[in-house]
Amino acid sequence: MNALLSVGGLEKDFGGFMAVNGVDLQIQAGTMTSIIGPNGAGKTTLINLVTGSLQPSAGRITFLGKDITNLPIHQRVRMGMSRSFQISDILANLSVYKNVMLPVLARHNYTVHPLASLDGYPDVHSETADILRSVGLWNIRHYRADELSHGDQRLLEIGMAVAPSPQLCYLDEPCAGMNPMEHKKVLGLIKHLAEERNLTFVLVEHDMDVVFSVSDWVVVMNKGEVLAEGVPDEIRGDPIVRSVYLGEDVR
């Protein structure tokens, strides 16, 4: 089976500090993959490299069979890649509706004059409404984004991440700062979106309950390297993973 994404020998050297060190990785279409590891393991740096926020020091990245190692971010987005961030990246002064509508406009290559009416874009409005209903924010679409609760802001970020209609979407700690009820809501949403939109998700997570409840495949990183990977039950029982990531004494 051809991988949706392949990473080979990927490295990122920050002045002698190897944040990512020789990573080989494949993401299969239709799988829910989680990347876990302790703080400083290189998880977010890896995602930044794959999505184009950082350029690698060495290695190769292939997406949909094409080498994207040196492509700029916007070209990766147009190919079908998107992401959310650890720190909220919503447009705080705009409405919930406009936060989602803007990436939909961009995907359709529509250039809109700041004073122009948006009434002439029925396809954009239809898709924006569909996304907002999918993430459960339709009833508060006219709220300013900074008026939302933390949990709803996270839902908005997921909506913005799926608005470009990607094939592969990275979510960087989507449940950070949430209570257990919000966790359950977001996990259900991610599963629903994956099925509804035929979308492959990669989660970067610390919460093991999140990882083991939604993942088909788990990648464990430590000190910039892939320590282990496998199905959740294999990772849960791996003594090296438990020692390094969970801090357990497995002697």
Backbone hydrogen bonds, N-H to C=O, Kabsch-Sander energy under -0.5 kcal/mol:
donor,donor_aa,acceptor,acceptor_aa,energy
4,L,27,I,-1.9
5,L,27,I,-1.7
6,S,62,T,-2.8
7,V,25,L,-3.2
8,G,60,R,-2.6
10,L,23,V,-2.4
11,E,58,A,-2.5
12,K,20,V,-2.5
14,F,12,K,-0.6
14,F,17,F,-3.1
15,G,13,D,-1.0
17,F,14,F,-1.1
18,M,16,G,-0.7
19,A,12,K,-1.7
19,A,17,F,-1.3
20,V,12,K,-1.3
21,N,224,G,-3.3
22,G,10,L,-0.7
22,G,20,V,-0.5
23,V,10,L,-2.3
25,L,7,V,-2.5
27,I,5,L,-2.6
28,Q,26,Q,-0.5
31,T,28,Q,-1.6
33,T,31,T,-0.7
33,T,201,F,-2.0
34,S,217,W,-2.3
35,I,203,L,-3.4
36,I,34,S,-0.6
36,I,219,V,-2.9
41,A,38,P,-1.7
46,L,42,G,-2.2
47,I,43,K,-1.9
48,N,44,T,-2.7
49,L,45,T,-2.0
50,V,46,L,-2.3
51,T,47,I,-2.5
52,G,48,N,-0.7
53,S,48,N,-1.5
54,L,48,N,-1.9
57,S,11,E,-2.6
58,A,11,E,-1.2
60,R,8,G,-2.2
62,T,6,S,-3.1
63,F,66,K,-2.7
64,L,4,L,-2.5
66,K,63,F,-1.8
68,I,61,I,-2.6
68,I,66,K,-0.6
69,T,61,I,-0.7
71,L,68,I,-1.6
75,Q,72,P,-0.6
76,R,72,P,-1.5
77,V,73,I,-2.3
78,R,74,H,-2.0
79,M,75,Q,-1.4
80,G,76,R,-0.9
80,G,77,V,-0.8
81,M,76,R,-1.3
82,S,168,L,-2.0
84,S,170,Y,-2.1
92,A,90,I,-1.1
94,L,91,L,-1.7
96,V,143,Y,-2.4
97,Y,141,R,-2.6
99,N,95,S,-2.0
100,V,96,V,-1.3
101,M,97,Y,-2.5
102,L,98,K,-2.1
104,V,100,V,-1.2
105,L,101,M,-2.7
106,A,102,L,-2.3
107,R,103,P,-1.9
108,H,104,V,-1.5
109,N,106,A,-1.5
110,Y,105,L,-2.3
111,T,109,N,-0.5
112,V,110,Y,-0.6
116,A,113,H,-2.0
121,Y,118,L,-1.4
125,H,121,Y,-2.0
126,S,122,P,-2.3
127,E,123,D,-2.2
128,T,124,V,-2.6
129,A,125,H,-2.4
130,D,126,S,-2.0
131,I,127,E,-2.3
132,L,128,T,-2.4
133,R,129,A,-2.2
134,S,130,D,-2.0
135,V,131,I,-2.1
136,G,133,R,-0.8
137,L,132,L,-2.7
138,W,132,L,-0.9
140,I,137,L,-1.1
141,R,138,W,-1.5
143,Y,140,I,-1.5
145,A,94,L,-2.7
146,D,92,A,-1.7
147,E,144,R,-1.9
148,L,145,A,-1.3
153,Q,149,S,-2.3
154,R,150,H,-1.8
155,L,151,G,-1.7
156,L,152,D,-2.4
157,E,153,Q,-2.3
158,I,154,R,-1.9
159,G,155,L,-2.3
160,M,156,L,-2.6
161,A,157,E,-2.0
162,V,158,I,-1.8
163,A,159,G,-1.1
165,S,162,V,-2.0
167,Q,80,G,-2.5
168,L,80,G,-2.2
169,C,200,T,-2.7
170,Y,82,S,-2.3
171,L,202,V,-2.7
172,D,170,Y,-0.5
173,E,171,L,-0.9
173,E,204,V,-2.9
176,A,173,E,-1.5
178,M,175,C,-1.8
183,H,179,N,-2.5
184,K,180,P,-2.2
185,K,181,M,-1.9
186,V,182,E,-2.6
187,L,183,H,-2.7
188,G,184,K,-2.2
189,L,185,K,-2.0
190,I,186,V,-2.6
191,K,187,L,-2.2
192,H,188,G,-2.3
193,L,189,L,-2.9
194,A,190,I,-2.3
195,E,191,K,-1.8
196,E,192,H,-3.2
197,R,193,L,-2.5
198,N,195,E,-0.5
199,L,194,A,-1.4
200,T,167,Q,-2.3
201,F,31,T,-0.5
201,F,199,L,-0.6
202,V,169,C,-2.4
203,L,33,T,-3.0
204,V,171,L,-2.6
205,E,35,I,-1.7
205,E,203,L,-0.6
208,M,206,H,-0.6
211,V,207,D,-2.1
212,F,208,M,-2.7
213,S,209,D,-1.3
214,V,210,V,-1.4
215,S,211,V,-1.9
216,D,32,M,-3.3
217,W,32,M,-1.8
218,V,230,G,-3.0
219,V,34,S,-3.2
220,V,228,A,-3.4
221,M,36,I,-3.1
221,M,219,V,-0.5
222,N,225,E,-2.4
224,G,41,A,-2.1
225,E,222,N,-1.6
227,L,220,V,-2.8
227,L,225,E,-0.8
228,A,220,V,-1.4
230,G,218,V,-2.0
234,E,231,V,-0.8
235,I,231,V,-2.0
236,R,232,P,-3.0
237,G,233,D,-1.5
238,D,234,E,-0.5
238,D,235,I,-0.9
242,R,238,D,-2.4
243,S,239,P,-2.0
244,V,240,I,-2.7
245,Y,241,V,-3.0
246,L,241,V,-1.0
248,E,242,R,-2.4
250,V,248,E,-0.8
